[in-house]
């Protein structure tokens, strides 16, 4: 009888430990989703979202989260069966998710007082997106800007922005003469935006003036 009681107690203990581990894993998954999506919002009424006008779709919290996607909104949906042990943020049974996909460069140009910085405006940049730089005549990467070597943020229009200062003499020389070819890379999706040529415009006081009208200073 005593041994039977010990077996029952041990079984209950193991079940409690297992349930705690599951809860910790779910919480960790939610923390990761929030960390990677600082601009995530809560959608109180799912009927307010028009799926026909975007590439987003509804993802139920009970299902494994697909790779290559990010959360746009957390919400509750009657189409997702309730599973109270797996809820986003402990409250929401669904999320509206969108593919991370390919970054899109809408515009780019020279910046800073000396025009040796590059600014890039676009959409669909991953939070850890980086910039590869090539010359206009070669295929080798001559510079990569990631982490603290570039600044990334979302502007007031909701567009993704990356700014960087050219580090090497080779990059600055090419930038001031033939221009540089830039790519924004999304490392998680393993996709990159089409290369775009950016050229430094003439700055008063330069010993070798450059005609700023050829690319204004942006080439397609």
N, C-alpha and C positions, 0 to 999 in steps of 0.2 A: 504493500500500500504506500509506504514511504517513497519507494523508488518510482511509483506511478506519479505521485505528486511532484517529485523532482523533474520528471520528464515533461509534465504539463507546464510547470513553471519555466523550464528552459525553452519550451516551444513558444510560449507567450513572449518571452524576452527576445527571442530571435525575430519574431514578427514585428515587435515594436522597433527594433534596430533597423529592420528592412524598410519599414514605413518612414522612419526618420531619414534614411539615406535617400529614398525616392524624393522626399520633400526638399532635401538639400540640393539634389540634382536639378529639380524643377526650378528652384529659386535661382540657382547658378545660371541656368539657361535664360531666365528672365533678365538677370543682371547683365549678361552678355548682350542680349538684344537691346537693352536700354543703353548700354555703354557704346554700342556701335551705331546707335541711332539717336543722337542727342536731340534731334528736332522732332521726335515721334510725338504725336498728339493723340488725344482720346476722342473717338467719334461716338457721341452719345446715341445718335439715331442713325442706324446704318442706311435707312432710306434716303438720307441726305447725300449719299455718295452715288455718283453716276458711273458705273463700271464701263459703260459703253464708250466713254470719252478718255479712257486710259488703258494702260497695259496691266493694271492692277487686278488682283483677284482675291477672293476670300479664302483664308486659311484657318481651319479649326485647330484649336490648341491641342487637341488629342493626337493630332498627326505630327510626324517628325517634320522639323523645319527644313525646307529645301535649301540646298546650297545655291549661291548666286542670287539670292533675294534679300531684301531688307524690308523692315516693317515701316509702313506709312502711317497707319492708325491702329490702335487697339480698340476693340469694340465688342459688343455682345450680339450674337446672331441667333435667331430661332432655328436656322437651318443646321447649326452645329449642336450635336447631341451633348447635353451637359455631362461633364466629367470633372467633378469638383476637386479631384486630386491633381488635375493638370489645368491650371488657369494662368493666363498671362497676368503678371503682377498680382496674382492671387484673386483677381476680380473679373477678368474678361475671358470669354470662351473662344474668342476669334481675333484675328488680325487681318487687316488689309495689307497685302504685301505686293511689292513691285520688283521686277528683275533689276539687278544692279547694272549688268550689261555694259555696253560700250559708252565711254565718255564722249561727249560732244563738245567741240570747241566752237563757240559762236563768234568770238572776237579775241584779238590779242594785239599787243603793241609794246612799245618802249615806255619806260617810266623812270622815276627818281629824277633828281635835279640834273644828273649828268647823262641821263638816258641810257645807262648801262644796266637797268633792271628790265625785267619782262613781266607783264601782267597778262593773265589768261582768264577769260570769262566763258563759261559754258554751263553744261548741265550733266547730271548723272556721274559726277566725280565721286568715287569712293572716299571715305574719310582719310584713308592712307594712300590716296593717289599720289603718283610722282610724275616728274617731267624728265623725259629723255631729250637730249639735244644732239643734233648732227649738223654738219656743214651742208650747204646746198649742193655740193659736188661729190660728197662721199656717203657711204652707208654706215660707217663706224660711228658709234656713240662717243662723243667727246666730252659729254657732261651729263650727270644724273643728279636731280635735285629732289630729295625726299626728307621726311622728318623735319628737323629743325632748320634744314637748309632752304626750306620754302615756307611761305605762310599760306594757309588755306582757310577759307571761311565762306559763309553764305551771305550775299549782300541783301539790301533791303528789297530788291525785286525778286528774291528767291533764287538767284543764280549762283552757281558755284564759281568761286574765284581762287586762283592761285597766283601768288606773286613771288618773284625770286630775284636775287642779284647775281649776275654772272661773276664767277670766281676767277677763271683763268685768263691769261693774256691772249691765248688762242681764241677763246670764245668771244672776248671783247673785240678783237681785231676782225674776226669774221662777221660779227654783228654790225660793225661800223662800215664794212665794205660790201661783201656779197649777201650778208644776212645769215640767219640761222633757221634751221628747220626744227620745229618743236613737236613733241608727241606727249599727250597726257595718257598715263597708263593706269588702269584699274587692276591692281595685283590679284585681288580675290577672284574677280571674274576672268582674269587673264585676257583682257581686251584693252585695246588702245584706240584713241581717236586718230583720225587721219592727220598726217603731218601738215603743218602750216608754217609758211615762211614769214619770219618777223625780222625787220631791218631797222637799225638805228637811224633816226632822222638827223639832219644837220643841226648842230648846236652852235650858236654864235660863239666865236672864239676858236673853233676847230681849225687846225692847220690844213686839213684836207676836207673841204666841204663836200657833203653828199646831197644829191638832189632828193628832197623828201617826197616828191610827187610821184616817183616811180611806183611805190607801193603804198604810200600814204599812212604809215610805213608798213601796212599789212598786205601781204600777197595771199591769194586764195590757195 
